[in-house]
Amino acid sequence: MKKNKMIGKMAAAGMAVCLFAGTVTGCSSGTNGDAPASNSSSQAETGGQTSDKGEEPVHLKLFLTNKNIVDGSYAKTYIEEATNTKLEIVQVATKDLDNKLNMMLASGDWPDIIQCETETMESKLLSSGKLLPLNEYWDDYPNLKNARDEETWDVMRYNDGNIYAIGIKNPNPLSIIAYRKDWLDKFGLDIPTTLDEYYEVAKAVSKNDPDGDGLDNTFAFGGYQNVDTSWFDHIFGAYGALPNYWMLQDGHIVNGSVQPEMKEALMYLNRMYNDGLIDPEFVTDDAKRWQQKVKSGIYGAGVTKIHIFDKNNWSNYYKPFKESNPDGELVYGPVLQGGSENPVGIRMASERGWLRTFIYKDSKNVDACLRLLDWLTSEEGNRFTQYGLEGEHYKWEGDKLVKLIDEEQTNELDLNKFFIGNTVLFDDASPEIFDAFDYSHTECIAEPTDGIFIDELNEIYPKLEELTNTRYIEMIVGEVPIEGGFEDFVEEWYSRGGDKLTAAMDEAYQAKQK
Amino acid sequence: MAAGVKTVRGAAPNRTLWKTIKGYKALYLLMVPGLLYFILFRYVPMFGLVIAFKDYDIFKGIWESEWVGLQNFRDLIDSPDFWNVMKNTLVISFVKILIGFPIPILLAILLNEIRHVRFKKVIQTCIYLPHFLSWVVISGIMLNLFSPVFGLAGTFFRTFGLEPVNIMAQKGTIFWVVIFSDIWKEAGWSTIVFLAALTQVDMNLYEAAKMDGANKIQQMIHITIPAISSIIIVMLILRIGKIMNAGFEQILVLQNPVTRESIDIFDTYVYREGLQMGSYSFAATVDTFKSVIALILVTSANKISKLFGEEGLV
């Protein structure tokens, strides 16, 4: 039949369309974030500061979190000249770091310098035996050795006695329990010290329209799809444990997620949620959106970024906050009482530092790798990567550093972007931030298992962490009743490997104490 | 390609293969890029599937890794999430077909009836435009739109004196969000194929039907639908072949802690448990399992369509 043939052709055309569409979408995913180095940038001709001036710059491949470092930019070129290297930087968004690195390693493509964020990946790398023990070389690289004190290096020490990584040194913790002082004053409330007082404050800041725009758009606090990112810690901590956090109880290691006190904390949070005191979008928001909300100042009572206390606009929190709230003022508060006899503060990051950096053992240019790390961790290099050059990009006024360029220029020069084993400096910060740091040290709790790496941690823990987040949030928003739901969760947590993991963690901890 | 195959089949049997190829060299030449594509990107990577039967360690490489037999498959089926993921994949896909498949056909028939060409073109463009947006963008728009506090949905609820609900963050509503956002995005695109088929329908048939006094509805039932039934079947079979792919990108961006389990499908499960945690063996296992089921489904759908006297795929 003629028509039938026609339809056959149509079908073929249709299929072709489908295939084509498939191909196009198949190609679109993938390599964004990569910025393979081109050889366009100026080589080290203008004379580097290093002694081996005559040698060819060494090509190094770096795997870093994405800071949009551009080839040939001022800072990159300067670093390349100073260390006689040519840097090819693979930049990946922090949350895709593991995924991308796994794929690179699986295809045998080892970068010379590797950065990773999660302990899962770190543990995998450490046990692979493919990393360079830094401690064996650092007599030749004193800057690297002196970049951290003995205590920190001890936490970095892997169970074979070697040190393989250096992290970014930040103040710890980077969050703090804080309240909007202008709002407290407006309602005549004091900084709360107990859970009951806190509830009153939370209610006032969310329901009494503190910003006076007639809309119900302020909250005590929010979050982004997690309960283990410290933004809920003032409530959990008041009840004496923190979810997805290892704690010491009667000399043994236990996980905060499954402690019976958490049930009451969840009930408290559920009540807050039902009364509209927690931003309901914490279930769907991502970190970016949450950050925008913090900067716009809609949260009035809870754990927040400590950055916002720096009036010199560290990480760009204070300025946007002040722009949308000219009268806005923050004040920090203590750990809340009344939930437990032994309340704890908010969680801390690992003392090993953020974004640990490793060197690949079989790299052809181990020396150049070490040279680069050594320079970046030296006082000169560290200050350069953050602030630039004295006289040109900043000047000293007493012991205070004053920037001569604005943020846009800093960004353009690629300054403050090389986060490789550096120590974050506060030469230009306002005194308020130091007070906040001091205060935050009084209300935080360290993880006793910091620096312990065991296989179970890598295989079981990520799934349990996800389970905790899921179940906790379900209970907070009331999708699952807490009565019975919490007991089910605890059982599920243990049966999915929690018992094995806890035992292994405790064993490793006890072994380390001896 | 289809035409080429037919002519070869019709060729005299005593000719050698080479002569046949020579005779139709232009056609064969046209086939080469496609063939290369399939060999390079579809068949060669299939050897990588051996890692489904190994405990693949990225530091050892494919061949050095240990063989574990069917252990990965056993782990998959024993996993507490397996049945939930399986159920979600099938239910989401099935409902997407049930509601989403007829809509483009209806749209095509409706569009076909529009006489004003300009108007028709504008509508057509508008409905297939969302196809070109990525799910990441769409989810961003949806989050803002359905935000109970800052979004249009919140305002809407409040105007009617209702308590705002976050439909993106409730187990009960997220399923329908998945189904309808998919239809909104893809219906217009699928319409194109049917519209093209409709242009091939013989106009004389309609005229004859009109002479016999058939109204529009009757014409639609007795002429339009039978005329495009073959392509409907072909599209349906293709769609069934994808039943195990319930929409990875879409689900991934719509998942949050509350809705994760209610819409977790194989692809998102593999992404989380396999790729993000670096257990490639497990990922390959799930994918192999998925493909085998999809193959069974598509061949049986093909058989069934042939039973009903339609043309089918092969």
Interface residues (C-beta under 8 A of the other chain):
Chain A: K3 N4 M6 I7 G8 K9 M10 A11 A12 A13 G14 M15 V17 C18 A21 T23 S28 D98 N99 N102 L105 A106 G108 T120 M121 K124 S128 G129 K130 D216 N217 Q225 N226 D279 P280 E281 V283 T284 D285 R289 P462 K463 E466 N469 T470 I473 E474 V477 E479 R496
Chain B: M1 A2 A3 Y37 I58 F59 G61 P80 S134 L143 S147 P148 V149 F150 P164 N166 M168 A169 Q170 K171 W189 I192 V193 A196 A197 Q200 D202 A227 I228 S230 I231 V234 M235 L238 N256 P257 V258 R260 E261 R272 E273 L275 Q276 M277 G278 Y280 E311
